[in-house]
Amino acid sequence: MDSLNSSKQMRALGRKLKEERETQGHNLAILAGQCNLSVVQMTAIERGDTLTFSHSQSNLLIAIQAYAKVLGFKLESIEGLEQTPDDQIYIPEFLRKK
């Protein structure tokens, strides 16, 4: 699978997960409970919104993996989504130097 460095790639993954959830007929709230995530987090993943997980990319990776596992959706290795310490300061992409 491609890296999730860009928001475009994250949105594409979120759409795939949402389509798979809808195809299987899962209710978002019930599935969120099975994934041990909130509905807000599940919706953020489906929209490709990483700001919900802005304090830790490792939490984002864990959430995506949990979501995919409950759906039985096969995720190949996710490159570019490094696990970082939770206490590392997050700087949004638009504020980073180019």
Secondary structure, DSSP 8 states (H G I E B T S, - for coil): -----SHHHHHHHHHHHHHHHHHHT--HHHHHHHHT--HHHHHHHHHT--GGGTT-HHHHHHHHHHHHHHHT------TT-----TTS----GGGS--
